[in-house]
Amino acid sequence: MPTIEENRSWGKYSWPEEGNEWSREWGDVETHWNATIFPRIRNFLPAKRVLEIAPGFGRWTAFLIDCSDEYIGIDLNPECVSACQVRFAGADHAKFVANDGKSLAAVADNSIDFAFSFDSLVHAEMDVIDGYLGELSRKLSVDGVAFLHHSNLGEYSMAALKISRRLWVQPTTWPTAGILRRLQLSFWDHWRGPSVTAQKVADSALGTGLVCIGQEIINWGLHNRRTVDCLSVLARAGSKWQRPNVVVRNPYFVAEAHSARAISEVYTSLNKRQL
């Protein structure tokens, strides 16, 4: 069960490629953004004021900064905040702030036109998600939208999860561990928050004055067909975006990565020849 303190340990991670190492399945971070993330959020960008929750070392920040007049990145880890301040020192309209892992006190009320978090809050439990939803209900502008990538692991039984983690932590040999992962018996949960589900997020949003207008329940990880993650799109009740929640289950999400990797090898690689 990932806690706030355990998530604080990401500040001690070496970040060898500034987080881009987690886009390898897509080939590179640029292809990951253009093939998978941007098509899902293109209706909301560019935006005047953008908030990113848990930017890490700024894997997505570079794209968001270019799509905003004002940008604020808020992370639990001071190490990540410092790294982003250095990396994006030339972006005068961007600022980075450390928080307690739940609050958005540094953000003005009714100011955010687009809030974004991807590949970070999946490691958060429901109390953290509840905290951020409550904050976003105050921080979003009248027609502001939030796009949050979070866990859906709570749909799966704790018994299966305990077996998976025990097999991962105590494998007899590393080849055995690899076989177990391929058979989807070990570490299929990817350290997701087991208290979180798509439905709980939708219900919690309603309690704060937000509404879910779309949820894409997705799989994550090579060879993993289980839909352990969710992409939730939220808006204020009464905004121009409000509609009945559209929920789809997409067990082919990881297949996008395989296709994008081929795209990267042929097309994105051409960019490097122009440098």
C-alpha positions, 0 to 999 in steps of 0.5 A: 500500500503506497503511502505519502512517505513511500512516495516521498522516496521518489526524491531519492531516485536517481532519475537517470533520464529525467523520467524519460526512461519510463517512456521506453515502451513508446520508443521515446518521450516525444512519441509517447506524448504525441501518440498517446497523451496529447490525443486524449487531452487535445480538446483542452489545450492550449490553456491559459493556466495549467497545473501539473500535479507530481511532475517529477523531473519534468517528463511532460512539463516541457509539453505543457509549458509550451501549451500554457500562458501560466504553468505551475508544477506541484510535487511532493518531493523538493528534489523534483521541484529543484530539478524542474526549477533548473531544467525550466529556468528559461520559462518565465511563466512557469513555477514549481512548488513543493507540497505535502502530497495532498494540498494545492495551497499554492494555487489560487482558487478558480484559476486553473483551466487545465490540471494534469497528472500522468504516471504519478498518482497511480501510486497514491491511495484513495485518501490522497485522491480525495484530497486532490479532488477536494482541492481541484473543486476549488482551484479549477476555473468555471470551465476548467478540466482535470485529467488524472491518471490514477489506480484502478487496482481496487477492482482486483481481490486483495488475495490475488494482489498478496500472491503477486507481491509475495512472488515478486519480493521472494522469487527463487531466481530472476529467470523465475521472476521473469516467467512469473511476470509473463504468466501475469502472476507476479508484479502485475499490479505495478505498485498501484494504490489498492484502495482506488477504483474508477468508481470511487474516484467518480463518487468522490468527485461528486462529493466535492462538486466535481463531475466525471465526464469520462473515464478510460479504464486501461491496462498497464505494463508489458504482457499485462491484460488487467485494467489496473489504471484509469484516466479520469476527466473531471470538470466542475458541476454546471460547466460547459463540459458537464455530461453523463460520465462516459466509461470505457474499458480499454485493455489494448492501451499497452498495444498503443505503446508497441505501435508508437515504438514503431512510429518512433523508430521510423519517424521521430528518429528523423528529428534527430537528423535535423539537430 
